Every structure is written in C-alpha cells, then in structure tokens.
Amino acid sequence: MSVRHVAGARVLFRGGVPIATSVRGQMETLVALDPAELAVVRRALSLDPAWRFLREPA
C-alpha cells in the first residue's frame, strides 16, 4: 500500500493493519467496513492529526 506524499494525507490503522486512507479529502477504504464502522472511520480521518489511534470498543 502506498499513500502519496501530500500534506494532510492520512492512513488509519486498526490492530496495526491499514484500513483506510484520506488524501486531499478523498477517503478510500482498504477493508470491508459495515456502516457503523465506516462512520467511525470517516470521523477519525477528519479529526485533528493528534487523534492518531482508532480504539477498539472494550
């Protein structure tokens, strides 16, 4: 997997595995996600870069 070197490009990982990318506002999922997971992923990719990890529910 490769993400272009663009300011603001993001990769979201779950359990060490990349699950989605966002480059210039275009989101791409890399694994199948149900609608609830997709909403969480969209939110995570739109948040400030300081929010780096998508936590699994306990």
Buried (B, 14 or more C-beta within 10 A) or exposed (E): EEEEEEEEEBBBEBEEEEBBBBBEEEBEBEEEBEEEBBEBBBEBBEEEEEEEEBEEEE
